[in-house]
Amino acid sequence: MSTVKLTVNGKAVAVDVEDRTLLVHLLRDHLNLTGTHVGCDTSQCGACVVHMDGKAVKSCTMLAGQADGANVTTIEGIAKGDELHPMQAAFRDNHGLQCGYCTPGMIMSAIDIVQRHGGQLDETTVRHELEGNICRCTGYHNIVKAVLDAAGRMKVSQAAE
């Protein structure tokens, strides 16, 4: 057993876990943050994506101990109170989801994409960047629309801050 100390969604936590515990299980089983999903356990589907120190990571292939001292943000930590994050709002407004299972990981990946590419996003780039996220319900068309829409919203919200 080890104690993993990290900040999750702005809150400092210390959790005693077995050394073999994956970050996704620390989040889901120990912190009750169930928005981060386990879809494949092989890093293929992207349902487990969270941000660690500002970068998207697949939490199903990361040991919890690797996050010791890190700042982790999950889907539960991106809205500001009742106000959705611009990416969440864009997914809603553009119907970028169906069953919703992949949506948290897709949104977390999409935020990372926008942060890395800024205003240099186009449909081809978004589709290429989302290759590590699998959605079995949609044809990705509305997901791509949502990401491009959110990129504009995120620029506006950053300028307002």
Secondary structure as UniProt FT lines:
FT   STRAND          2..8
FT   TURN            9..10
FT   STRAND          11..17
FT   TURN            19..20
FT   HELIX           23..25
FT   HELIX           26..30
FT   TURN            34..35
FT   TURN            47..48
FT   STRAND          49..52
FT   TURN            53..54
FT   STRAND          55..58
FT   HELIX           59..61
FT   HELIX           64..67
FT   TURN            68..69
FT   STRAND          71..73
FT   HELIX           75..77
FT   TURN            81..82
FT   HELIX           86..93
FT   TURN            94..95
FT   HELIX           103..117
FT   TURN            118..119
FT   HELIX           123..129
FT   HELIX           130..132
FT   HELIX           141..160
//
